[in-house]
Amino acid sequence: MASLGSGSLKLPGFRPRWPRLPERWPQLPFQLPRIPGAGAIDRYIFGTTFSAFAIVLFSLTSVIWITQALRDIDLMTSRGQTVLVFLGITGLVIPMLVLVIAPIALMIAVMHAIGRLSNDSELIVMNAAGMSPWALFRPFLVMAIFVSAIMTVIGSWLGPLGLQTLNSWANEVRADLVTNVVQPGRFNGFERGLVFHIRERQANGVLLGVFVDDRRSQKERATFLAEQGTIVKDERGTFLVLESGSVQRLETPQRKKGETGPLKPKDPTIVKFERYALDLAQADSDQQLQRASARDRFFWELLDNDPEKTKLQDGQVRAELHDRIFAPIYPIVFTIITFAYLGAPRTTRQGRAMSIAGASIAIAAIRLMGFVVIVLCVRYPWVLALQYLLLAVASGLGLYAIHRGLEIEPPAFVTDTVNAIGAQLSRLGRPAAAST
């Protein structure tokens, strides 16, 4: 567990052991387990696909993670945390990134493996030797099931666990900031809508002359003045306990239905207190919904949701539940579609390029439809049937094409249009080449 140190969080230490790079990159630096009933060809195809999948998944996840992590760089620049804390907190979102990226990475890996087999004429040799499409498709299907199993674990347990840990660490960073980082005599706005000012910090952590301006709530603004304050943490959260002070509350005027004209400001109320606990994790209603969203709930908690206890809407739980059900299905469906387009032996590169484009468009349409359905099912549950039907139809058509060994070709007008555009571009390039 994370613990508070002097000015930063201390995370559990570790000693990374980096594997040696193999001589023929991108071969894996470890031996893959044997697939039951698989021959040398199956292991070769599975190893090629797995290597490409690991490299693509790592690359895409790293790029997207860096773009997300740069938005939290203030953990080091303005909140006094170490690089290890920064990497630990931002790295907790990686499982959820993998949940979205893995199916796309698998599609690219399958395209790479089939393209490699085609460029080396291995597909044609296997087909001429009498190898059935099902035998060739088997290692790709095993790979898809393997990725699906990983996504099931991430979606049901690992991803929500990371988000819960992220919320817990964020509260500890906030408390650590107030206790050790806030500079006496300066106004410190370390969170949107929350400003601190302290006169002095004693050696035992007690803050003297505390001023807090809290605008996190959309309904009111609260200003606290206290002689001293102390950070207290328990199972309920992180609190700043203020002593011997007062709080001034000013309600934000709300426009009633049908009311026109300028809003009349309300008078502030001032209350003195001997002891007051300010919740540092408190936020307005929108932020509370985000923090207590269905995203950080385990799969079995979504199945047994109690709206009165969790304060989660049924539509929100429904959308998250089916999104996690869809996630392990996508790798298998995408693999079927990709192999249906590219698995048949071809002799022209143009035909393979058109097949790659067709598979990419089909997979993009299915994934985009999935995003739309998840958004709409919050209010319209019946749209979920459309996505399940789409996945079933796409898988059925793909398996039928694989079974019959069909070559899925684009319509003639599409091919003619692409050829015409290519010819026009080649004519435009000739005068430029001649002039040089």
TITIZA-626040 format. One record per residue (C-alpha): x, y, z; residue in three letters. Coordinates in steps of 0.1 Angstrom, whole numbers, padded with zeros to 4 digits, always signed. Layout:
// residues N
XYZALA...
// end
This chain:
// residues 436
+0000+0000+0000MET+0011+0036-0006ALA+0022+0056+0024SER+0029+0092+0031LEU+0065+0104+0032GLY+0081+0138+0036SER+0066+0157+0007GLY+0056+0128-0015SER+0041+0093-0016LEU+0063+0063-0012LYS+0053+0034-0035LEU+0065-0002-0030PRO+0100-0006-0044GLY+0108-0029-0072PHE+0138-0041-0092ARG+0130-0045-0129PRO+0147-0073-0147ARG+0149-0065-0184TRP+0150-0095-0208PRO+0179-0097-0233ARG+0169-0087-0268LEU+0170-0117-0291PRO+0193-0118-0322GLU+0164-0118-0347ARG+0140-0091-0336TRP+0110-0092-0332PRO+0111-0128-0320GLN+0100-0132-0284LEU+0126-0134-0256PRO+0108-0164-0241PHE+0094-0198-0253GLN+0057-0199-0261LEU+0037-0227-0246PRO+0027-0255-0268ARG-0008-0255-0282ILE-0025-0289-0276PRO-0029-0307-0309GLY-0010-0281-0329ALA+0018-0288-0353GLY+0048-0268-0364ALA+0027-0247-0388ILE+0002-0238-0361ASP+0030-0228-0337ARG+0048-0208-0363TYR+0016-0188-0372ILE+0007-0184-0335PHE+0042-0172-0327GLY+0042-0147-0355THR+0008-0133-0346THR+0016-0131-0309PHE+0049-0113-0315SER+0032-0087-0338ALA+0003-0083-0313PHE+0026-0077-0284ALA+0046-0051-0303ILE+0016-0033-0317VAL-0002-0033-0283LEU+0028-0020-0265PHE+0034+0007-0291SER-0002+0020-0293LEU-0007+0018-0255THR+0025+0037-0249SER+0016+0065-0273VAL-0019+0069-0259ILE-0007+0066-0223TRP+0019+0094-0229ILE-0008+0117-0242THR-0029+0111-0212GLN+0000+0113-0187ALA+0012+0146-0200LEU-0021+0162-0187ARG-0012+0151-0152ASP+0024+0164-0153ILE+0015+0189-0127ASP+0018+0161-0101LEU+0055+0168-0103MET+0057+0204-0113THR+0032+0219-0089SER+0022+0192-0064ARG+0057+0181-0053GLY+0054+0144-0061GLN+0082+0122-0074THR+0085+0106-0108VAL+0077+0072-0093LEU+0044+0086-0079VAL+0036+0102-0113PHE+0043+0069-0132LEU+0023+0049-0106GLY-0008+0071-0107ILE-0009+0076-0144THR-0001+0039-0151GLY-0032+0028-0133LEU-0053+0037-0164VAL-0033+0014-0186ILE-0056-0017-0181PRO-0086+0003-0194MET-0065+0015-0224LEU-0057-0021-0232VAL-0093-0030-0231LEU-0100-0006-0260VAL-0067-0011-0279ILE-0063-0048-0277ALA-0089-0058-0304PRO-0074-0033-0329ILE-0039-0045-0321ALA-0050-0081-0327LEU-0065-0071-0361MET-0032-0055-0371ILE-0013-0085-0359ALA-0035-0109-0379VAL-0031-0087-0410MET+0007-0087-0405HIS+0009-0125-0401ALA-0013-0132-0431ILE+0006-0106-0452GLY+0039-0123-0442ARG+0026-0157-0452LEU+0014-0142-0485SER+0046-0123-0493ASN+0066-0155-0488ASP+0042-0175-0510SER+0035-0197-0480GLU-0003-0193-0483LEU-0002-0205-0519ILE+0020-0235-0509VAL-0003-0244-0480MET-0033-0242-0502ASN-0017-0263-0530ALA-0006-0289-0504ALA-0043-0294-0495GLY-0044-0275-0462MET-0080-0266-0454SER-0090-0230-0445PRO-0100-0242-0411TRP-0066-0257-0404ALA-0050-0223-0414LEU-0076-0204-0393PHE-0071-0224-0362ARG-0039-0207-0348PRO-0055-0173-0354PHE-0087-0184-0335LEU-0065-0197-0306VAL-0048-0163-0305MET-0082-0145-0305ALA-0095-0167-0276ILE-0063-0159-0257PHE-0067-0122-0261VAL-0104-0125-0253SER-0095-0143-0220ALA-0071-0115-0211ILE-0097-0088-0218MET-0122-0107-0197THR-0099-0106-0167VAL-0091-0069-0173ILE-0128-0059-0178GLY-0142-0078-0148SER-0114-0073-0122TRP-0081-0057-0131LEU-0094-0025-0148GLY-0119-0015-0120PRO-0092-0023-0094LEU-0068+0001-0111GLY-0095+0029-0111LEU-0103+0023-0074GLN-0066+0024-0065THR-0063+0056-0086LEU-0090+0073-0066ASN-0075+0063-0034SER-0040+0075-0044TRP-0055+0108-0057ALA-0069+0115-0022ASN-0036+0107-0006GLU-0018+0130-0030VAL-0043+0157-0021ARG-0038+0153+0016ALA+0000+0151+0012ASP-0001+0183-0008LEU-0020+0202+0020VAL+0003+0187+0047THR+0037+0192+0032ASN+0036+0211-0001VAL+0014+0241+0005VAL+0037+0271+0012GLN+0029+0293+0042PRO+0020+0329+0033GLY+0009+0321-0003ARG-0024+0314-0019PHE-0022+0278-0033ASN-0048+0267-0058GLY-0039+0231-0063PHE-0073+0220-0074GLU-0100+0236-0095ARG-0123+0256-0072GLY-0102+0251-0041LEU-0078+0277-0027VAL-0057+0273+0005PHE-0037+0298+0025HIS-0019+0291+0058ILE+0001+0314+0081ARG+0024+0287+0095GLU+0031+0250+0094ARG+0044+0234+0126GLN+0068+0205+0128ALA+0041+0181+0139ASN+0020+0189+0108GLY-0005+0212+0124VAL-0015+0242+0102LEU-0020+0276+0118LEU-0041+0304+0104GLY-0060+0284+0078VAL-0080+0300+0050PHE-0099+0279+0026VAL-0121+0291-0003ASP-0142+0262-0017ASP-0160+0268-0050ARG-0162+0231-0060ARG-0200+0230-0055SER-0222+0246-0081GLN-0249+0254-0055LYS-0228+0274-0031GLU-0195+0290-0022ARG-0179+0283+0012ALA-0151+0303+0028THR-0135+0289+0059PHE-0113+0307+0085LEU-0098+0287+0114ALA-0071+0291+0140GLU-0056+0257+0131GLN-0062+0226+0110GLY-0050+0190+0109THR-0052+0164+0081ILE-0071+0132+0092VAL-0075+0101+0072LYS-0098+0071+0078ASP-0118+0046+0059GLU-0143+0073+0050ARG-0118+0095+0032GLY-0094+0124+0038THR-0105+0154+0059PHE-0091+0187+0069LEU-0102+0192+0105VAL-0105+0229+0113LEU-0107+0242+0149GLU-0119+0275+0163SER-0132+0292+0132GLY-0161+0303+0111SER-0176+0294+0077VAL-0193+0318+0054GLN-0217+0302+0029ARG-0231+0321-0001LEU-0258+0302-0022GLU-0256+0306-0059THR-0289+0321-0072PRO-0308+0297-0093GLN-0332+0307-0121ARG-0366+0292-0116LYS-0387+0278-0145LYS-0402+0307-0165GLY-0384+0334-0145GLU-0368+0362-0165THR-0347+0392-0157GLY-0315+0395-0136PRO-0310+0370-0107LEU-0312+0385-0072LYS-0281+0377-0051PRO-0287+0360-0018LYS-0273+0371+0015ASP-0244+0351+0029PRO-0247+0331+0061THR-0219+0330+0087ILE-0216+0302+0112VAL-0190+0298+0139LYS-0177+0264+0149PHE-0153+0248+0174GLU-0145+0219+0152ARG-0153+0212+0115TYR-0142+0184+0091ALA-0138+0196+0055LEU-0139+0167+0031ASP-0110+0172+0006LEU-0125+0146-0018ALA-0158+0165-0019GLN-0170+0177-0053ALA-0200+0189-0071ASP-0227+0165-0083SER-0212+0159-0118ASP-0178+0151-0103GLN-0194+0128-0077GLN-0211+0108-0105LEU-0179+0105-0123GLN-0160+0094-0092ARG-0188+0069-0081ALA-0194+0058-0117SER-0200+0023-0129ALA-0166+0023-0145ARG-0148+0014-0113ASP-0172-0013-0103ARG-0163-0050-0106PHE-0183-0071-0130PHE-0201-0090-0103TRP-0210-0058-0086GLU-0227-0046-0118LEU-0247-0078-0120LEU-0259-0073-0084ASP-0263-0035-0084ASN-0285-0019-0057ASP-0294+0016-0068PRO-0302+0027-0033GLU-0267+0018-0020LYS-0245+0026-0050THR-0265+0057-0062LYS-0259+0045-0098LEU-0286+0048-0124GLN-0299+0017-0140ASP-0290+0030-0175GLY-0255+0037-0165GLN-0250+0003-0150VAL-0266-0013-0181ARG-0243+0005-0205ALA-0212-0004-0185GLU-0222-0041-0180LEU-0228-0047-0217HIS-0197-0028-0227ASP-0177-0052-0207ARG-0196-0081-0223ILE-0188-0068-0258PHE-0151-0063-0250ALA-0141-0100-0251PRO-0163-0107-0281ILE-0146-0081-0303TYR-0112-0099-0306PRO-0129-0131-0319ILE-0152-0112-0343VAL-0124-0090-0356PHE-0102-0121-0362THR-0129-0139-0381ILE-0136-0108-0403ILE-0099-0102-0410THR-0092-0138-0420PHE-0123-0140-0441ALA-0110-0110-0461TYR-0073-0119-0463LEU-0071-0157-0456GLY-0077-0168-0492ALA-0045-0171-0514PRO-0041-0142-0538ARG-0016-0135-0566THR-0019-0097-0569THR-0009-0071-0544ARG-0038-0048-0555GLN-0064-0074-0546GLY-0048-0078-0511ARG-0047-0040-0506ALA-0084-0038-0514MET-0091-0067-0490SER-0072-0049-0462ILE-0092-0018-0468ALA-0125-0037-0468GLY-0116-0055-0436ALA-0106-0023-0419SER-0138-0005-0429ILE-0160-0034-0417ALA-0142-0036-0384ILE-0143+0002-0379ALA-0180+0002-0387ALA-0187-0025-0361ILE-0166-0008-0334ARG-0182+0026-0341LEU-0216+0010-0339MET-0206-0004-0305GLY-0197+0031-0292PHE-0230+0045-0304VAL-0250+0016-0289VAL-0234+0019-0255ILE-0243+0056-0254VAL-0279+0051-0266LEU-0286+0021-0244CYS-0286+0043-0213VAL-0320+0056-0224ARG-0330+0030-0250TYR-0322-0006-0238PRO-0335-0022-0270TRP-0306-0009-0291VAL-0283-0035-0274LEU-0300-0061-0295ALA-0288-0044-0327LEU-0251-0047-0316GLN-0255-0084-0306TYR-0273-0091-0339LEU-0245-0072-0358LEU-0218-0092-0341LEU-0236-0125-0348ALA-0243-0117-0384VAL-0207-0106-0391ALA-0193-0137-0374SER-0217-0160-0393GLY-0209-0145-0427LEU-0172-0146-0419GLY-0172-0182-0409LEU-0193-0191-0440TYR-0167-0174-0462ALA-0138-0192-0444ILE-0156-0226-0447HIS-0162-0221-0484ARG-0128-0206-0491GLY-0144-0176-0507LEU-0124-0145-0519GLU-0143-0114-0507ILE-0139-0089-0534GLU-0152-0053-0535PRO-0179-0044-0560PRO-0167-0037-0596ALA-0175+0000-0595PHE-0153+0004-0564VAL-0124-0013-0581THR-0129+0007-0613ASP-0130+0040-0593THR-0098+0032-0574VAL-0081+0022-0607ASN-0093+0055-0623ALA-0080+0076-0594ILE-0047+0058-0595GLY-0043+0063-0633ALA-0051+0100-0629GLN-0026+0105-0601LEU+0001+0087-0622SER-0006+0111-0652ARG-0003+0141-0629LEU+0031+0128-0617GLY+0046+0123-0651ARG+0049+0160-0662PRO+0065+0168-0629ALA+0090+0140-0634ALA+0097+0150-0670ALA+0103+0187-0660SER+0129+0177-0635THR
// end
